[in-house]
Amino acid sequence: MSISRRDFLIAMQAAALAGLAPKLALAKGGEGLYDLPKYGNARLLHLTDIHAQLSPVHFREPNVNLGIGPSKGRVPHVVGSAFLDHFGIPASSRRSHAFTYLNYTEAAQEYGRMGGFAHLKTLIDQLRDQAGPGNSLLLDGGDLWQGSGTAFWTNGEDMVDASNRLGIDIMTGHWEFTYPEAQIRKNISRFEGEFLAQNVFLSDEAMFMGAESFDEASGRVFKPYSIRELGGKRVAVIGQAFPYTPIANPSYFIPDWRFGIRESEMQDLVNQIRETEKVNAVVVLSHNGMDVDLKMASRVSGIDAILGGHTHDAVPQPTVVKNPGGKTLVSNAGTNGKYVAVLDLDIGDNGVRGYEYKLLPVFSDLIKPDAGMEELISGIRAPYLDKLGEKLAIADELLYRRGNFNGTMDQVICDAQRSVLDAQISLSPGFRWGTTVLPGDAITMDDVMNATAITYPETYVREMSGADLKLIMEDVADNLFNKDPYYQQGGDMVRVGGMDYTCDPTANMNGRISDMRLDNGDLIDANKMYKVAGWATVNSRAPGRPIWDVVADYLRSEKTVRITKFNTPRLKNVEGNPGLENYSA
């Protein structure tokens, strides 16, 4: 049997990554992709927003990521062709597939899945070897313990075990806080690295009652920073958890904890570290979201780099932000284990002298999986394989979630609620996580859990007035499109089924949503009541079945899933915005 040149190159590259053969150039535009000789004396490896994806995945990047006001046209708010042009990435290449939605189905069929902890283990070990002993740290920006069936059923413990084997040194959090406090503390005690968060404090009442904290004097719940020696230099890493956790997620899991951006506390902490710890560099491991990080970098002095997460933006090069004390690098490292960010720093006695940065797409077909990690993953998934492997239906088109408005997977979830729960209108949260299913592929229970696995999955059906519907829509739109990043408190726009509307992202609060209509064209009346289904209520537990059961019932009944009406909004005043491409309402 003969082997093609392309297959030979791919096989040899995989062997090279496993340390078994000389490194060879990759096919299809991936030349030298994983060959990163050390620059400087400190290497920071950054992962974020993995959302409990242990196995390789398909994940389509957005065609809608609108920047509004000062953010218009600025990274990360560029998509598709504008993204390729901005970063100088060749079209129809491996890297264009990794970073954009363009020709997604065809490219995914050619290049295969991405990420996977066994593949990450091989790649990260090589990147650490390239840096030399004692010269690297592996950092995780949070959203690690949530997002899959196994994470839900094990309370995130599967991801703690996998991250220990991966070798994560430091992490911070967001969806980690959607487990009860006792489970969070159990997972942290099981974690072999450090969990950092400078911006989580006990409430005054909890402090008075003597609730557990890292520091009784300040009331900080977690250790705020860690000092590590890399390449003979002292590097401080500060943790910044998601500031709006009790708004975006239920506060009843963690009633004693108070969050926030805490900009002044961050500046005070940076000053203290600089003055008392004799450090040579300060890095923030953040889950703020990139727009918030960019603003913080412009206002807080003394930070050399912010390695960010939350908004799932895969940004090939950091943004350099000027502030009163100098400059700060701001980056974001994507999602789902698709990427490893590599920040090499040249650190001298008086600070950072230079840097090199690469965001490496993790192509599973190019990297030999680590055998030990494969064994661990197999053991984690074994008790649930029959359930996860159930084939519920066939996808008639690409099913994805990611973008400011409805994705096709979101539409399936909305359609399922309307059908199974007998509702006129359905609502679904604007979550950014959830993997992609290719056309013609089976939709499995694994896929459904990847799009719905949360600790408050209960559905509801209730009567809601047209005025209340508009209020909900306006509130979420303000969280997403507020011109001040510090007021962007949620995810993407709430997804809808059975209803169309017009959205002006450039308007102000209460002026963005108009012309709300049922699918039959009837205008929604502010004073009329409508039967509305939804899930993932934040303030209280809903009474209904878990959303994954509702979606699974719908898929089993449909056999082949076809979207007959895509409830994505008509948009106003966004013509020419580089965060919008190939969009139609």
N, C-alpha and C positions, 0 to 999 in steps of 0.2 A: 504494500500500500504506500503510495506517495503522499507527501505532505506539501501543502502550498507554502510559498514564501511568506504570506501573511501569517498563517498558522505557526510557521516556524519562528518568526520574529516574536509573536505573542508568547509562545511557549518559552522561548529563551529569556524574554523579559521577566516572565513570572519566576523562572529559575534564578535569574539575577537578583530579584528582590528577596528571594529566599537565601541568598548568599551562596548559590550553587554553581554560578557561572558568571563569566564576565558580562557586564551590562552592555546591552545592544540598543540601538535606536528603536523606538516604537513605530509601528505603522500608523497610518491615518492621522498624522499631525501631532503625535505624542512624543516626538523626539526629545530625549533627555528628561522626560516628565518627572521621574523620581530620583534623578541624580543631583543631589544638593550637597556639594562639599561645604564644610563648615565655613561660615563667615563670622569674624569676630570671636568672642569668647563665651557667648551665652545663647542658647537656642530654646525658644519657647514654642511648644507645640500646642495648638489650640483646637479643641472640638467644642461644639455647642449644639443644642436643640436636636439631639439624636432621637428623642421621643421613643426610646425603648426599642429601636429597630436593631435587633441582633443579627438578622440575616440581610443579604443584599436586597436592594429595593429598586423599583422605578419611582422617580419623583420628578414631575414636570415643574419647571420654574414658571413664574407668572408672565402673562402678557399684559397685566394691569397692576402697576405699582406707582400710583400717582403721587407726585410731589406737589404740594399746594403752597402758595405764598413763597417765602424764601427758599423752600425746599424744591421748587419746580426746576427740573432739569439737573438737579444735583444728585450725585450718588448718595443713597442707593436707588433713587427713583428714575432709573433708566432700564428699559427692557428691550429684548429682541435685537433688532438690527442696530438700534441706537446704543445698546450695551456693547455689542461687538465693536462698533466704531470707536466708542469711548476708550475701550481697553485694548484695542488693536488685536482682536482675536479673529482669526480667519473663519469665514463662513464654512459650513458643511464640514467641520472638523470635530474631533473628539471634544475639544475644549468648548466649542460653540454648543455642542449637545449638553455638556455638563452645566453650562452657565445660562442657557436660554431655553425657551419653549419651542424654538424654531424647528420645523420638520420633526416634531418630537417622536411620533410613532415610528417613522422610518429609521431615525437615528437610534432609538431604543432597541429596535430589532437588530440593528447592525452591531451596536456596541455593548448591548446587554445591560445587566443591572449594575448598581453602584453601591459602595459601602459594604457593610457587613463587618461584625467585630472580629471575625477570624482573619479577614483581609486587612483590617485596620491594624491588628496586632503585628502582622508581618511588616507592614509599611512603617509603623511607628518604631518598631525595634530597629529597622534599618536607619531611620532618621536620627534616632538617638545614638546609634553606633557611629554615624557620620560625625556627630558632634563631639564624641569622645566621652569617657566616663566623667560624671560630675558636672557636665556642662549643659544639661537640658532639664526642662520641666515639662510635664504633660498636664495641661489645664483643661477643665471642662466648665462651660459657661451655664450649665443648668438645663432643665427640661430633659433630664437623662432618665428618670425613673418612671415616666408615664408615656403612654401612647400605643401600647400593644396589649393583646390578650394576656400574655404571660406576665407582663408587668402588673396588670390589674389583679390577676389571680394570686400573685405572690406578694402583693403590696410593695412592689418595686425592689424586692430583695434579689430577684434575678439579675437586675441591672447593677446592683451593688457588687454582686459576685463577679459579674463580667467586667466591671470597671476595675476591680481589684486585679484581675488577671491582666487587663490591658495596661495597668500601671499608672492610672490617673493619680497625680500628686495632690492636686487642689481642685475644688469645685465650689460653685455657688448654686443658687436655686431659684425656681419659680413653681412649676407644676409639682415639684417635690413637696410643696406646702399644701397639696390637695389630699394628702393622707393625714390621719389624725396625729396630733402632736406626739403621742407615745410611739407611733410607728415611725415618724420622722426621726425621732431620737434613736430608736432601735436601728434604723438604717444607717444613720451617721456613725453610731458606735461600731457597726459592722464594717463600715468603709475604712480602708487602710490609709487613705489620704486625709487631707484636712478640708473641712467644710467652713467656708468663710462668708461673712455677710456683715458689713459695717453699718447697714441701714435698717436693721431689724431690732426693735427695742420692746421691752415689756411695757404694758400699759401701767399707768400710775397705780391703779388698784392692784394689779398683779405684783408690782414691786413691793407695795405695802404688805401684801399677803405672803411675801417670800417665795414667789414662783421661781423656778429654776432659770438661771441665766449664766452667761459666761462671765459677766462682770457686774457685781451687785451695785457698785458705785454709779455706773452709767446706765445700767439696765439693758445693756446690749445682750441679746439672746445668744449670739454666736461670736466666735473669735473674729475680729474685724480684719486682721492682716497676718501675713506670715513672712518671715525673713529667710531667704534661702541664699546659699553661696553657690554661684555659678561661675566657672572659669576664674576663680579667685576673687570675684567681686560680689558685693552684697546687694541682692535684689529684693525689694519689698513687693509682695503681691497683696492687693486689697480686694476683698470680695464685695460686690454690689448686686444684691438680689433684686428680683423684679419689684419695682417700687409700689405697684398698684395691685398687689396680690389680693387684698381683701375686697377690692372693687371688681376685679375681673373674675375672681373665683370665690367660693364660699368662705366667709370668715369663721363659720362655726367649727371648722377643723382646727383653727388656731386662734381662739378668741382672745388670748392674752397678748398677742403679738401685734405690734404696730410697725408699719412699713413707711415708705416715702422715698423720694429722691435723696433728700438729706444733703443738699449741696453744701451747706455751711459746715455740717459735720464732716463731710468728705474733705473740704479744704483744711479744717482744723486737724484732721487725722494726717493728711499729707504733710502739713507743716510740722506736726509732732514727730512723724517718722523721719523726715529730713533733718530735724534738729537733734534728735536723741538717738537714732539707730545707726547713724553713720553709714547710710546706704549709698550706693552708687547709681541706682536706678529704681524708679517706682512704676509699677504696672498695675492697672485696674482690670480685674476679671469681672465683666459686667453682664447683667441681663436687663439692661435698661431699654434696649431697642436702639437702632443706630441713630435715628434723629435725636433722641435724648442724649446719647453719648456725644454727638457732635456739639450740642449746645453746652453740655457740661464741660467738654474739653475747652470751649471758648471762654469759660468763666472760672474754672478751677485751675490754678497754677501748680506746677511742680510734678505733674504726671507725665511720664515719658510715653506711655502707650496705654490705650484702652482696647482690650480684646473683648468685643461685644457679641451679644446674642439677642434672642427674643423675636426679632422681626424676620429671621430666616433669610436674611440677605447674604447671598454669596458674592463677595466683593473681592476681585483678584488683587487689588492694591489698596493700601490704606489711604485715608484722607489725612493730610497734614493740616492741623488746626492751630492757628495762632491764638495766644492768650497773653495776658499781662506778664506772665513769667517766662514765656518762650514759645515752644511748639509741642503739640501732642499728636501722636499717631492714633487714628481711630479706624478700627477694622470690624468686620463681621464675617463669620465663618460658615454661613449656610446652615444646613439642616440634614437630619436623617442619616448622618454618617457618610454623606456624599463627599465630604472634603476634610482635609487636614490642613490647618494653617500653620505655616512655619515662619516665625519671626526670629531672625538672627540679629543679635545686637553686638556691636563693638563697644564695650564699656571700659572707660578709663577711670582713673581716680576721681576725676571731676565730673563724671557723668557719661551719657551716651554720646559716642563720637560718630556713629554711623549705624545703618541698618540695611538688611535685605529681607524682603517679604515675598512669600509665595503661598497661594491658596491652591493646594493640590487636589484635583478631582480624583476620587478613589474608584478606579475602574476595576470591578471585580474580576474581569477576564484577564487582566494583566498581572494580577498579584496572587501568588500561591497562598492559600489560607493556612493559618497556623493550626497545627493538628490539636494542640492542647485546648485552644479556644473552641475549635469545632466540637470537640468532645464535650466541653462544658455546655455549649449551646444545645447540643443534641439532648443532653441530660435535662436541661431546663424545659425544653419543648416536649419531651417524651410523654409526660402525663396528659398532655392536651392535644396530641397530634390528631386524633380522630375528630375532635370538635373543630379544631382550626382548619383541617383539611376538607371539611364538607364543601362541596361545590354547589352553590346556591342558585346560580344563573350564569348566563353568558353575557359579556359586555358587547353591545352592538357598536359602541364607539369608545373613544378614549375617555376614561373616568379619572378625573383629577380634582384636587383641591389645592388652590394657592392662587391668590390674587385678591384685589380689593372687594370683588363682588362674587356672585355665585360661580362655583366651579361645577363641572358635570357630576362629580360625586356628591356635592352638596345638593344638587337638584334631585338626585336619586333619593337621598335621605328625606328631602322635603316631600317628594312624591309619595314615598312610603308612608309618611305620617298622614298625609291627606287620605290615602287609600285605606290603610289599615285602621286608622282612628276616626275615619269619616268626618273630616273637617273641610271647611271652605278654604282656609288659609293655613299655611304651616310656616313655622320659624325655626331656624337652625343657627347655632352660634357661628361667628366668623373665625373659627379656628384655622390656624395656618398649617397644622400638622395633618397627616393622613397621606398614605402612599397612593401610587397611580396604578391603574389597571389598563392594560393594552386592549385594543379592539380584538374581539374574537377569543380572548382569554376567559377562563372561568373566574367568576367572582366567588371567592371562598369566604368562610367565616373569619379567617385570618385577615382578609382585606377589610371586612366590615369592622372588626375590632380595631384595626389600625386607624380607622376613621372615627371611632366612637368611644374608645376605651377610656372612660373617666370614672371617678369615684362618686359622681352625682348624675347618673345617666337616666334618671326616671323621666318619663314622658308625662304630658298633661294635655287635657282638652278643656278649654274654658271659653265662655262668652267674653268678647272684648269689643269695645266700641271703636269706631273708625278713628276717633280722636286719640284714644289710647294707643292704637297702632301707629299713628303718625308720631306720637310722642316717643315711642320706643325707637322708631327709625331715626328720628332727629337726634336722639341722645347718642345712639351708636355712631351716627355719622359725625357728630362733633368729636367723639373720642378718636375717630380715625383721621379726620381732616382739619382739626384745629390747627391754626397756623403757628401756635406756640407748642413745640414738641413736649413741653412739660405737662401739657393738658391732654396728651394722647394716651388715654388710660386703658384702651381695650385692644382687641385684635383687629381683624378686618370687618367689613360690613356684615351685619346680620343677613343670613341667607333667607330667601322667601320662596314659598311655593303657592301657586294659585293666585298670585297678585303681581302686577307690574307697577312701576312707578318711575318718576323722573328724578334724577339727582343732580344737583349743582354743587360739586365739591368745593367750589371757590366762594360760595355764599357763607353767611354767618349762621349761628345757632338759630334753629326754628325756620330757616329759610332755604334749607338744602333739599327738602323732600316735597314733591308736588305730584299732582295728577296720578294719585293712587287708584288703581282700577283692578277689579277682579278679572280673571282670565276671559270671561265672556264680554269684557268691555265696560261693564257697569262701573260708574264712578263710586268709590268708597265714600260713604256718607259719615261725617264726623259723629252724627247722633244715632247712627244705626249700629246694632250689635251683630257681630260675626263670630262664627264658630272657628276657633283658632287652636291648632295643635302645636306643641313645641317640646323642648327638652332642655336639660342642663340649667335648671333654675338656680340662681346664685343665693338668694336670700332665705329660701326654705326648701324642704324636700317636696317634690311633686309626688302625686299618688300613683302614677301609671307604671307600666312595664318598662324595663330598660330599653333604650333606643335600639340597641343591637338586635333585640328580639323582634321589634317592630320591623326593622329593615330586613332582617332575615326572612320573616314571614312574607313580606312583599316580594322579595327576590325569588323565593321558592314558587310563588304563584305566577310570576311573570315569565319564568324560564329564560327568556332573552330580554334584556333590559334596553328599552329604547326611550329616549327623551323626546317627547312630542312637543313640549313647551318649555323653553329655557327662560326662566324668570330673572334675567339680568336687566338692570335698569337702563333707561335712556339717559344719556349724560349731556350736560350743558357746560359750556365755557371751558372745555378742556382740549379744544382743537390744537394740534401741534405739540401737545405735551409728550415728551419722550418717555414718559412712564405709561404710555398707552399705545398698543399696537394690535392690529387685526381684531378690533373689538366691534361687535354689532349687537344691538339690543333686539 
